[in-house]
Amino acid sequence: MSPVIEARGLVKRYGRFAAVDGIDLTVEKGEVFGLLGPNGSGKTTTILLLLGLTEPTAGSISVLGLDPLRQPLAVKRRVGYLPDQIGFYDHLTAWENLAFTARLAGLISKEAQGRIADALGRVRLTEVAHRRVATFSRGMRQRLGLAEVLVKQAEIAILDEPTSGLDPQSTQELLDLIRELAAEGVTFVLSSHQLAMMQTICGRVALFRRGRVGLVGRVEDLTANVLGGTFRIEVEIEKADLVKVLAGVPHVSGLTRLQDERWRVDAAADVRADIARRIIGAGGALHSITMSQTTLDEVYVRFFEGENHDVAA
Ligand SMILES: Nc1ncnc2c1ncn2[C@@H]1O[C@H](COP(=O)(O)OP(=O)(O)OP(=O)(O)O)[C@@H](O)[C@H]1O
């Protein structure tokens, strides 16, 4: 494991208000790491701290082994940042915008030409390379943002709401590109409220709550932590009392009646075979037994609903 981002005890205060209130974060090389949380929970402030765009009140940050505050230019050179509204020069073409990026990255012209052509090819913008960016759709702008990451060969890309406003196909294309680049070792930090998208792309996510990271981990692990069961099994039965049938079955953590004979079982393991055997053994009729994946959406809703229960570690 080689961490590319490490934050310890990070605090950012505005006056007496702590926008970031003691965050510890470790992101490994090649990870796709998600920042989630309600508006105002501190995600953007954390990103600004990582980029050296604002000064921490306390704590330490290391990005690619650099201190963003002391070495902001080195960090900017090696980290790509795509804010919600990516700022391109609209009156310039895609190619010209990337040429500008290349110049800032200190590339000589010949090397820049090759990289720009390759990057535009990878993000499928070759055909519109010489069109003004003002005419680009949001999906094209997002892809051009990733082309920038490619041109400067950024090792980390931080993307804010990368798929908001994109149609399903453009979303898919962007996510495929992110996956490809992550497989090549680029580390991604994504901040988004689109939970279903985050669940498909992020290896780990951090749930922010009032300036702190309440939970961090793989979605499956958060599920176990927040919902008490990783596996959700739906059972449709007849002529059996599921409450009695399941009494004492190992790994079962919850039972909810959804409709007359439809039940949901929460369990810490895949206990479908065991459940089926017991229902038949009790003389019941088993109409269906299916397992559904818990969504990040449910984890999120339950986590923030549970403010008073304080499920956070
Ligand atoms: N420059 C500032 N001065 C004062 N307060 C600020 C400043 N920047 C951010 N804040 C406050 O810090 C808190 C955290 O803001 P931040 O933008 O980090 O939240 P966020 O999680 O990114 O929210 P969103 O999901 O809306 O992007 C908010 O209450 C915000 O009002």
The ligand as a Tripos MOL2 file, in Angstrom:
@<TRIPOS>MOLECULE
LIG
   31    33     1     0     0
SMALL
NO_CHARGES

@<TRIPOS>ATOM
      1 N1        -14.8330   31.1100    3.2060 N.pl3     1 LIG1
      2 C1        -15.7290   30.7130    4.1100 C.ar      1 LIG1
      3 N2        -16.0830   31.5040    5.1450 N.ar      1 LIG1
      4 C2        -16.9600   31.0970    6.0610 C.ar      1 LIG1
      5 N3        -17.5590   29.8800    6.0650 N.ar      1 LIG1
      6 C3        -17.2470   29.0460    5.0700 C.ar      1 LIG1
      7 C4        -16.3210   29.4030    4.0370 C.ar      1 LIG1
      8 N4        -16.2020   28.3500    3.1970 N.ar      1 LIG1
      9 C5        -17.0260   27.3880    3.6650 C.ar      1 LIG1
     10 N5        -17.6670   27.7980    4.7760 N.ar      1 LIG1
     11 C6        -18.6220   27.0240    5.5730 C.3       1 LIG1
     12 O1        -18.0420   25.7810    5.9090 O.3       1 LIG1
     13 C7        -19.0120   24.7470    5.8610 C.3       1 LIG1
     14 C8        -18.5040   23.6270    4.9920 C.3       1 LIG1
     15 O2        -18.5760   24.0460    3.6330 O.3       1 LIG1
     16 P1        -18.1210   23.1220    2.4220 P.3       1 LIG1
     17 O3        -18.2290   23.9600    1.1900 O.co2     1 LIG1
     18 O4        -16.8170   22.5100    2.7120 O.co2     1 LIG1
     19 O5        -19.2660   22.0220    2.4390 O.3       1 LIG1
     20 P2        -19.5540   20.8670    1.3690 P.3       1 LIG1
     21 O6        -19.6360   19.5980    2.1400 O.co2     1 LIG1
     22 O7        -18.5920   20.9230    0.2530 O.co2     1 LIG1
     23 O8        -21.0010   21.2650    0.8410 O.3       1 LIG1
     24 P3        -21.6690   21.0400   -0.6300 P.3       1 LIG1
     25 O9        -22.1660   19.6470   -0.6450 O.co2     1 LIG1
     26 O10       -22.7840   22.0280   -0.6110 O.co2     1 LIG1
     27 O11       -20.6380   21.3270   -1.6650 O.co2     1 LIG1
     28 C9        -20.3120   25.3830    5.4040 C.3       1 LIG1
     29 O12       -21.1180   25.6380    6.5300 O.3       1 LIG1
     30 C10       -19.8530   26.6710    4.7590 C.3       1 LIG1
     31 O13       -20.8560   27.6680    4.8780 O.3       1 LIG1
@<TRIPOS>BOND
     1     1     2 1
     2     2     3 ar
     3     2     7 ar
     4     3     4 ar
     5     4     5 ar
     6     5     6 ar
     7     6     7 ar
     8     6    10 ar
     9     7     8 ar
    10     8     9 ar
    11     9    10 ar
    12    10    11 1
    13    11    12 1
    14    11    30 1
    15    12    13 1
    16    13    14 1
    17    13    28 1
    18    14    15 1
    19    15    16 1
    20    16    17 2
    21    16    18 1
    22    16    19 1
    23    19    20 1
    24    20    21 2
    25    20    22 1
    26    20    23 1
    27    23    24 1
    28    24    25 2
    29    24    26 1
    30    24    27 1
    31    28    29 1
    32    28    30 1
    33    30    31 1
@<TRIPOS>SUBSTRUCTURE
     1 LIG1         1 GROUP 0 **** ****
